[in-house]
């Protein structure tokens, strides 16, 4: 029977805006419907919290507060949250509707994926989680059911219903004490154990579990019930995927091992770091390695359902005694068959009631053992608080940690405020609970970091700026000056000078050459060419001769008619000289028969000088002859003699 028909929310209008049309899925904490935003006339998904949880004011307040936090997260691989509200006891989220299917559907259909396909799915998941982590958000329920794949192949991460905000290096957890929230198969050990300071590395752990499942087609931990799976999370390392799928690159085994390390400190810091590692490994793999296909063998059938809802599991608060023998029998594959038991003497039949009592007794004994182990793991026997070691020397910090049973993993880092040799930070932070077996990362100051200014003299300006950036220094102001030895555009000097020690990102001022300072250029026009060349080369210039000569009224033939550079110029520049052909020849006009005045005007206008000979009575005589003769050519400025 289609239970959708009996769902009272179908057809309802929430908050006077969102019409509920069809039930899509039911989870452990909420039901998802397809609906329509009647105001914007667009399809969307409506996630409605179960009534049992909606009645809890604290849970509802947390649900709404964290929905607002997720709504601020915008990323192409994250399902957008548009709105949240409550209508008559119905608490809901209005979200982006993503047509397609879940990654769980894909795994159920295809089983294990090739390396290439697995990375194609996981990389956008990590990109989405990385954006959340850098925004200070942790998902806490990463699993294939919460990864949607659109019909066009776009991967989106959904259901940030358990998201919480980071405060500094830790997380503000509003989960009820004594409860574990999440999906059992993907829970990190620190989510199972009630300690402070869980952070984004729980998502890294779940992503590592999911990568294992993508490569092998099955989860690493299966059991008859959730407590068995929890026990294995706490006590076993995730096996290498290549043990199930021979031929997988060992680099992927290493990534799974690092991401699923039981100690949070041993995992990548966040999804951004894990994604960078995954992409670096992908670039190193050959096409043959990327296209390794898993064997066609049937996938193992999990004991605890393949598709798990998000759960809230109670953790017993009591502390009980510790059993020395193994608590759980080894989990065998589903298809394994028990060998026939050896013949034994017949014994009296048990009544059905006694057999049922025996079965229940065994079940209760196993559950009691699991509870005992869980309670012990949650007790102070394996946990302590990170002591105050800030400002201590390494030796002092080691002594302090030894006093509470912790191992210090010491690293060094520069610090502008803490003197060298003293502890500057711990991870987890001072005052947080930590599993003793995990140890504490202790950062010891190396003192202020100082960087030597590189030698930039003679480098072109762009190369000098690049060298400063590579040294983690900042190019400062740039000024220009003349230099006879440094080419134009290259660095003359820096301030501070090369070799001086500066703090990271400190500015370094540069003086850049404008080339040599200009000097006077000798004026050689009218001078013989040999003399002109000697004067110019003596002043530090190069000399070139123009291809064509030119007429000049002022420079005789063979002398310099003109030069292309005058005034001042940079030493070593070239001055081009044009050689004179002398004055330009001009046709001599005819002045015969003219009086002296008119003849002189005509010859002067043509560019000649005039010389008169013979007798000119009272200026009334006429010109009887001229030399040169009319119609001939003579240099401009030469003399024409007229006779009377």
Secondary structure as GFF3:
##gff-version 3
##sequence-region A 1 644
A	DSSP	three_ten_helix	3	6	.	.	.	ID=ss1
A	DSSP	beta_strand	13	14	.	.	.	ID=ss2
A	DSSP	beta_strand	18	26	.	.	.	ID=ss3
A	DSSP	beta_strand	30	37	.	.	.	ID=ss4
A	DSSP	beta_strand	42	49	.	.	.	ID=ss5
A	DSSP	alpha_helix	51	54	.	.	.	ID=ss6
A	DSSP	alpha_helix	57	71	.	.	.	ID=ss7
A	DSSP	beta_strand	81	87	.	.	.	ID=ss8
A	DSSP	beta_strand	90	96	.	.	.	ID=ss9
A	DSSP	beta_strand	100	102	.	.	.	ID=ss10
A	DSSP	alpha_helix	103	110	.	.	.	ID=ss11
A	DSSP	alpha_helix	115	134	.	.	.	ID=ss12
A	DSSP	beta_strand	137	138	.	.	.	ID=ss13
A	DSSP	three_ten_helix	144	146	.	.	.	ID=ss14
A	DSSP	beta_strand	147	150	.	.	.	ID=ss15
A	DSSP	beta_strand	155	157	.	.	.	ID=ss16
A	DSSP	beta_strand	164	167	.	.	.	ID=ss17
A	DSSP	beta_strand	170	171	.	.	.	ID=ss18
A	DSSP	beta_strand	179	182	.	.	.	ID=ss19
A	DSSP	three_ten_helix	184	186	.	.	.	ID=ss20
A	DSSP	alpha_helix	189	192	.	.	.	ID=ss21
A	DSSP	alpha_helix	201	216	.	.	.	ID=ss22
A	DSSP	alpha_helix	226	235	.	.	.	ID=ss23
A	DSSP	three_ten_helix	241	243	.	.	.	ID=ss24
A	DSSP	alpha_helix	250	259	.	.	.	ID=ss25
A	DSSP	three_ten_helix	264	266	.	.	.	ID=ss26
A	DSSP	alpha_helix	271	284	.	.	.	ID=ss27
A	DSSP	alpha_helix	287	290	.	.	.	ID=ss28
A	DSSP	beta_strand	311	314	.	.	.	ID=ss29
A	DSSP	alpha_helix	352	378	.	.	.	ID=ss30
A	DSSP	beta_strand	383	385	.	.	.	ID=ss31
A	DSSP	alpha_helix	394	403	.	.	.	ID=ss32
A	DSSP	beta_strand	408	413	.	.	.	ID=ss33
A	DSSP	beta_strand	423	427	.	.	.	ID=ss34
A	DSSP	beta_strand	433	435	.	.	.	ID=ss35
A	DSSP	beta_strand	440	445	.	.	.	ID=ss36
A	DSSP	beta_strand	451	452	.	.	.	ID=ss37
A	DSSP	alpha_helix	461	470	.	.	.	ID=ss38
A	DSSP	beta_strand	474	481	.	.	.	ID=ss39
A	DSSP	beta_strand	491	495	.	.	.	ID=ss40
A	DSSP	beta_strand	501	502	.	.	.	ID=ss41
A	DSSP	beta_strand	507	513	.	.	.	ID=ss42
A	DSSP	beta_strand	518	520	.	.	.	ID=ss43
A	DSSP	alpha_helix	529	538	.	.	.	ID=ss44
A	DSSP	beta_strand	542	545	.	.	.	ID=ss45
A	DSSP	beta_strand	560	563	.	.	.	ID=ss46
A	DSSP	beta_strand	568	570	.	.	.	ID=ss47
A	DSSP	beta_strand	574	579	.	.	.	ID=ss48
A	DSSP	beta_strand	585	587	.	.	.	ID=ss49
A	DSSP	alpha_helix	596	605	.	.	.	ID=ss50
A	DSSP	beta_strand	609	613	.	.	.	ID=ss51
A	DSSP	three_ten_helix	617	619	.	.	.	ID=ss52
A	DSSP	beta_strand	625	627	.	.	.	ID=ss53
A	DSSP	beta_strand	633	635	.	.	.	ID=ss54
A	DSSP	beta_strand	639	643	.	.	.	ID=ss55
###
